């Protein structure tokens, strides 16, 4: 079974994706081996020599284990076979199929070469029109063996594997996949994590990430108070990965162990992810201290002793970080922030994320002097599907 990216097909359906493309997505997932990655719905832009910006979209981008790429352009419904090739009509607008495909190929080639230091992208294409039979293949403006119409639609998966053969994943495919992940603005979804071989991926939510990315502050001192689903975890990972790419050393601290394990599995090497108590324990253990944690079940003062020992210590350089990201800030004791500062360089960036509605421990609010606070009150995931959900409820005569 192929790996679909983003793999939240249910959300794609709720977002009213084209039904034909959705059926193809399910088909590709079921019909291709696991060594294939199938990206769907890639939007691209290209600045022309005349200063005009061109826009386009690749319906499907398939990558095999060797890093070979196949772009699939799908057109549902009828087509016009003209003197210049196949044309798809969208009301008053008409699109030349051949030109559309080659623009997509050129864009992906050019952008990959730019980010990979001149490496060439091994890329091919297929044109797929499952509801139309092409009468004159020679006049289509495309290579005949790159066209699959209604007569040959059951052969789509076989044709894909002929053009880009199954292959175990190697370093070449990883560089291509990293490029496509970046082009699609997607990241491993922490909260719908599956396992290391089958991570859940989602698109970066535009609102919060774009807003925060436009803020200029050095060093960063930002507190985000946001509801569930507003994009806090996406922002956390974005800041974490950016710190690594900028040769800074990030530390992400959360409250619960399950979240720590999930975060650690999807972020790049070069930083540090830990729970608050895990940070204190690992740091003090490295300094030669040992604790009897069985005692903690009867005597909670052990945690205060741990805190006081960290405060009294002289933190060595190897325990200093240049970026701090706090997840689940609503669960943090107000005194912990001052302790976290001991692990930071003087110019460290700090991102503090919290959701007051999830403060189930009734922890006091942590004072963060000289911080800018941003309130993210909208659930972006819900916004995407809410219109469709309301329509479904009305259709079913449900009261909402």
VMD Tcl script that draws the C-alpha trace (Angstrom):
set ca {
  {0.00 0.00 0.00}
  {1.49 3.35 -1.07}
  {2.14 6.17 1.38}
  {-0.25 9.06 0.74}
  {0.98 12.54 1.69}
  {-0.74 14.37 3.25}
  {-2.49 11.19 4.37}
  {-5.61 12.73 5.91}
  {-7.79 11.58 3.00}
  {-10.93 12.03 5.10}
  {-10.18 15.76 5.47}
  {-9.56 15.98 1.72}
  {-13.03 14.54 1.12}
  {-14.65 16.92 3.59}
  {-12.89 19.82 1.91}
  {-14.84 18.94 -1.26}
  {-11.91 17.76 -3.34}
  {-12.74 16.73 -6.90}
  {-14.47 13.38 -6.65}
  {-12.52 11.93 -9.57}
  {-9.18 12.87 -8.03}
  {-10.28 11.50 -4.67}
  {-11.14 8.16 -6.29}
  {-7.72 8.13 -7.94}
  {-6.07 8.85 -4.60}
  {-7.74 5.83 -3.00}
  {-6.81 3.74 -6.04}
  {-3.14 4.73 -5.91}
  {-2.96 4.09 -2.19}
  {-4.36 0.57 -2.65}
  {-2.62 -0.36 -5.91}
  {0.98 0.82 -5.45}
  {3.58 -0.82 -3.17}
  {4.71 0.79 0.10}
  {7.98 2.00 -1.42}
  {6.01 4.65 -3.33}
  {5.07 8.06 -1.91}
  {2.07 9.78 -3.50}
  {1.76 13.54 -2.96}
  {-1.52 15.14 -3.97}
  {-2.53 18.71 -4.71}
  {0.81 20.54 -5.10}
  {0.35 24.23 -5.90}
  {3.24 26.08 -7.54}
  {4.11 29.56 -8.76}
  {6.63 30.71 -11.35}
  {7.91 34.20 -12.10}
  {8.05 34.68 -15.88}
  {10.60 36.73 -17.79}
  {7.93 39.36 -18.43}
  {7.40 39.83 -14.68}
  {4.12 37.96 -14.74}
  {3.51 35.28 -12.10}
  {2.19 31.96 -13.38}
  {0.21 29.59 -11.16}
  {-0.34 25.87 -11.46}
  {-1.08 22.65 -9.63}
  {0.17 19.09 -9.89}
  {-2.69 16.70 -9.19}
  {-0.37 13.85 -8.13}
  {3.39 13.53 -7.71}
  {4.58 9.94 -7.28}
  {8.09 9.19 -5.95}
  {9.71 5.75 -5.98}
  {12.46 4.48 -3.67}
  {15.21 5.73 -5.99}
  {13.89 9.29 -5.93}
  {12.47 9.17 -9.45}
  {9.43 11.40 -9.83}
  {6.28 10.97 -11.90}
  {3.80 13.83 -12.26}
  {0.23 12.75 -13.01}
  {-2.14 15.30 -14.50}
  {-5.77 14.21 -14.28}
  {-8.62 15.69 -16.30}
  {-12.15 14.46 -15.65}
  {-15.03 14.84 -18.08}
  {-14.79 15.78 -21.75}
  {-11.81 17.18 -23.64}
  {-11.44 19.00 -26.94}
  {-9.01 17.58 -29.51}
  {-7.77 20.64 -31.38}
  {-5.05 21.35 -33.92}
  {-2.71 22.40 -31.11}
  {-3.46 19.42 -28.86}
  {-5.82 18.48 -26.05}
  {-7.74 21.30 -24.40}
  {-9.86 21.26 -21.23}
  {-12.65 23.83 -20.99}
  {-13.61 25.44 -17.66}
  {-16.45 27.68 -18.75}
  {-14.88 30.71 -20.45}
  {-11.39 29.48 -19.53}
  {-9.51 26.89 -21.59}
  {-6.32 25.05 -20.64}
  {-3.82 23.45 -23.01}
  {-3.07 20.09 -21.34}
  {0.42 19.67 -22.80}
  {1.50 23.18 -21.86}
  {0.12 22.76 -18.33}
  {2.03 19.51 -17.79}
  {5.34 20.87 -19.09}
  {5.06 24.01 -16.97}
  {4.68 21.82 -13.90}
  {7.68 19.68 -14.90}
  {9.85 22.74 -15.60}
  {8.87 24.34 -12.29}
  {9.71 21.26 -10.23}
  {13.02 20.75 -12.10}
  {14.10 24.37 -11.66}
  {13.18 24.66 -7.98}
  {14.83 21.33 -7.12}
  {18.06 22.36 -8.86}
  {18.07 25.61 -6.89}
  {17.72 23.97 -3.49}
  {19.98 20.95 -4.20}
  {23.03 22.80 -5.47}
  {22.47 22.04 -9.14}
  {21.37 18.40 -8.92}
  {18.94 17.29 -11.61}
  {15.51 15.91 -10.80}
  {14.71 12.63 -12.56}
  {11.13 13.42 -13.54}
  {8.54 12.03 -15.97}
  {4.80 12.44 -16.49}
  {1.50 10.72 -17.21}
  {-1.72 12.26 -18.46}
  {-4.81 10.55 -17.04}
  {-8.34 11.15 -18.40}
  {-10.47 8.32 -16.95}
  {-13.77 9.60 -18.40}
  {-12.70 10.35 -21.96}
  {-11.47 8.24 -24.89}
  {-8.92 10.04 -27.05}
  {-9.64 9.53 -30.74}
  {-6.42 10.84 -32.26}
  {-3.48 10.01 -30.00}
  {-0.96 11.53 -32.41}
  {-2.67 14.92 -32.23}
  {-2.78 15.02 -28.44}
  {0.54 16.90 -28.15}
  {1.85 14.27 -25.70}
  {3.77 11.00 -26.04}
  {1.29 8.19 -26.62}
  {2.78 5.95 -23.93}
  {2.29 8.78 -21.44}
  {-1.48 8.91 -21.94}
  {-4.03 6.80 -20.09}
  {-7.64 7.37 -21.11}
  {-10.96 5.67 -20.30}
  {-10.03 2.56 -22.30}
  {-6.81 1.92 -20.38}
  {-7.62 3.43 -16.96}
  {-7.36 0.07 -15.18}
  {-3.72 -0.02 -16.22}
  {-2.72 3.16 -14.35}
  {-0.83 1.48 -11.50}
  {1.05 -0.83 -13.87}
  {2.07 2.07 -16.11}
  {3.37 4.02 -13.10}
  {5.54 1.06 -12.08}
  {6.86 0.69 -15.62}
  {7.97 4.33 -15.75}
  {9.37 4.53 -12.21}
  {10.07 1.01 -11.01}
  {9.65 -0.19 -7.40}
  {12.85 0.28 -5.43}
  {13.96 0.29 -1.82}
  {14.20 3.79 -0.37}
  {17.72 5.26 -0.57}
  {19.44 8.60 0.06}
  {18.43 9.97 -3.36}
  {14.76 9.49 -2.60}
  {15.15 11.10 0.83}
  {16.51 14.32 -0.66}
  {13.65 14.41 -3.18}
  {11.09 13.68 -0.46}
  {12.52 16.43 1.76}
  {12.20 18.82 -1.18}
  {8.57 17.87 -1.77}
  {7.72 18.07 1.93}
  {8.99 21.64 1.87}
  {7.17 22.47 -1.38}
  {3.91 21.13 0.03}
  {4.31 22.96 3.38}
  {3.61 19.77 5.29}
  {5.06 18.25 8.41}
  {4.64 15.12 10.56}
  {1.51 15.62 12.65}
  {2.46 15.13 16.30}
  {-1.07 14.66 17.58}
  {-2.11 12.01 15.03}
  {1.21 10.21 15.21}
  {1.24 6.60 14.07}
  {4.74 5.09 13.99}
  {8.18 5.73 12.54}
  {7.38 3.96 9.28}
  {3.89 5.41 8.85}
  {3.75 8.93 10.23}
  {0.68 11.06 9.80}
  {1.30 14.21 7.79}
  {-0.68 17.42 7.60}
  {-0.34 20.74 5.83}
  {1.05 23.65 7.79}
  {-1.85 25.86 8.82}
  {-1.49 29.19 7.07}
  {-2.94 31.67 9.54}
  {-0.86 31.29 12.69}
  {2.38 30.24 11.00}
  {2.29 33.05 8.43}
  {1.43 35.65 11.06}
  {4.23 34.61 13.40}
  {6.72 34.30 10.52}
  {6.11 37.97 9.70}
  {7.09 39.11 13.20}
  {10.60 40.57 13.51}
  {11.94 40.31 17.05}
  {15.50 39.68 18.20}
  {15.73 37.86 20.46}
  {12.29 36.32 20.10}
  {10.10 36.63 23.19}
  {6.71 35.37 22.12}
  {3.84 33.82 24.05}
  {1.03 32.23 22.00}
  {-2.25 31.58 23.78}
  {-4.17 29.37 21.38}
  {-7.07 26.98 21.29}
  {-6.64 23.37 20.24}
  {-6.26 23.06 16.47}
  {-4.99 26.61 15.88}
  {-1.54 25.39 14.78}
  {0.59 25.73 17.93}
  {2.36 22.40 17.50}
  {3.03 23.15 13.84}
  {4.53 26.48 14.85}
  {6.65 24.77 17.53}
  {8.15 22.35 15.05}
  {8.70 25.12 12.48}
  {10.67 27.22 15.00}
  {12.59 24.12 16.13}
  {13.59 23.14 12.58}
  {14.44 26.74 11.66}
  {16.76 26.98 14.65}
  {18.62 23.88 13.46}
  {18.89 25.22 9.91}
  {20.28 28.49 11.34}
  {22.95 26.52 13.27}
  {21.27 27.29 16.57}
  {20.63 24.66 19.24}
  {16.93 24.34 20.14}
  {15.39 22.81 23.25}
  {11.70 21.88 23.29}
  {10.19 21.19 26.70}
  {6.70 19.81 27.33}
  {4.88 18.43 30.35}
  {3.82 14.89 29.42}
  {6.02 11.96 28.42}
  {3.76 10.70 25.57}
  {3.92 14.09 23.84}
  {7.69 14.22 24.35}
  {8.08 10.81 22.67}
  {5.94 11.84 19.72}
  {7.74 15.15 19.22}
  {11.14 13.50 19.45}
  {10.22 11.02 16.71}
  {9.34 13.67 14.10}
  {11.92 16.44 14.59}
  {15.41 16.60 13.11}
  {18.58 15.73 14.98}
  {20.56 18.61 16.45}
  {18.26 19.74 19.25}
  {16.90 18.46 22.54}
  {13.35 17.36 23.41}
  {12.36 16.50 26.96}
  {9.71 16.84 29.64}
  {10.26 19.31 32.47}
  {11.03 16.57 35.01}
  {13.07 14.64 32.47}
  {15.26 17.71 31.89}
  {15.91 18.15 35.61}
  {16.56 14.44 36.14}
  {18.96 14.01 33.21}
  {20.82 17.21 34.02}
  {21.29 16.43 37.71}
  {22.18 12.79 37.01}
  {24.95 14.00 34.68}
  {26.16 16.25 37.52}
  {26.48 13.21 39.79}
  {23.22 13.40 41.76}
  {20.98 10.41 42.36}
  {17.38 10.39 43.53}
  {15.24 7.77 45.17}
  {12.10 8.22 43.09}
  {10.18 5.63 45.10}
  {10.36 8.14 47.92}
  {8.41 10.61 45.78}
  {5.21 8.57 46.22}
  {5.34 9.32 49.95}
  {7.35 12.52 50.10}
  {6.66 15.08 47.34}
  {9.38 17.38 48.70}
  {11.84 15.49 46.51}
  {10.67 17.62 43.56}
  {11.43 20.84 45.43}
  {14.86 19.47 46.32}
  {15.46 18.72 42.66}
  {14.45 22.28 41.71}
  {16.71 23.83 44.34}
  {19.67 21.75 43.22}
  {19.27 22.87 39.61}
  {19.05 26.52 40.72}
  {22.17 26.17 42.87}
  {24.23 24.57 40.10}
  {26.51 26.26 37.59}
  {25.13 25.12 34.24}
  {28.01 24.10 31.90}
  {28.18 25.24 28.28}
  {27.14 21.85 26.91}
  {23.76 22.33 28.60}
  {23.11 25.77 27.09}
  {20.60 26.23 24.28}
  {20.01 29.13 21.90}
  {16.28 28.48 21.34}
  {13.65 27.43 23.88}
  {10.19 26.18 22.90}
  {7.70 25.36 25.64}
  {4.73 23.17 24.73}
  {1.84 22.77 27.20}
  {2.87 25.95 29.01}
  {-0.46 25.98 30.88}
  {0.76 22.96 32.89}
  {4.04 24.56 33.97}
  {4.59 25.78 37.51}
  {5.33 29.55 37.40}
  {8.71 28.98 39.10}
  {9.92 26.71 36.32}
  {10.43 29.49 33.78}
  {13.26 31.06 35.78}
  {14.93 27.65 35.98}
  {14.62 27.14 32.24}
  {16.38 30.47 31.72}
  {19.48 28.95 33.36}
  {19.81 26.66 30.33}
  {19.74 29.48 27.77}
  {22.34 31.63 26.09}
  {22.00 35.41 26.50}
  {20.54 35.86 23.00}
  {18.23 32.83 23.09}
  {14.87 32.93 21.30}
  {11.90 31.83 23.41}
  {8.51 30.61 22.17}
  {5.94 29.82 24.89}
  {2.78 27.95 23.80}
  {-0.26 27.36 25.98}
  {-4.00 26.71 25.95}
  {-5.90 27.95 29.00}
  {-8.83 25.67 28.15}
  {-6.60 22.64 28.74}
  {-5.33 23.75 32.13}
  {-6.78 20.69 33.86}
  {-4.31 20.99 36.76}
  {-5.47 24.55 37.56}
  {-1.87 25.79 37.47}
  {-1.29 29.48 38.05}
  {-0.42 31.51 34.96}
  {3.32 31.92 34.44}
  {4.43 35.55 34.35}
  {6.57 36.23 31.28}
  {7.91 39.80 31.51}
  {8.84 41.56 28.25}
  {7.01 38.97 26.15}
  {4.67 39.78 23.27}
  {1.44 37.78 23.57}
  {-0.52 36.58 20.54}
  {-4.04 35.19 20.94}
  {-4.94 32.46 18.42}
  {-8.67 31.91 18.91}
  {-9.53 30.01 15.74}
  {-9.37 26.28 15.08}
  {-7.99 26.21 11.52}
  {-8.69 22.51 11.01}
  {-12.33 22.99 11.96}
  {-12.64 26.05 9.73}
  {-11.64 24.00 6.68}
  {-14.40 21.44 7.10}
  {-17.10 23.40 8.94}
  {-19.01 24.56 5.81}
  {-19.19 20.99 4.53}
  {-20.21 19.64 7.95}
  {-23.01 22.20 8.17}
  {-24.23 21.25 4.70}
  {-24.20 17.58 5.67}
  {-26.15 18.32 8.86}
  {-28.75 20.30 6.91}
  {-29.07 17.51 4.38}
  {-29.67 15.03 7.19}
  {-32.11 17.43 8.89}
  {-29.95 17.64 12.00}
  {-30.21 20.57 14.37}
  {-26.90 22.46 14.77}
}
mol new
graphics top color blue
foreach p $ca { graphics top sphere $p radius 0.5 }
foreach p [lrange $ca 0 end-1] q [lrange $ca 1 end] { graphics top cylinder $p $q radius 0.2 }
display resetview
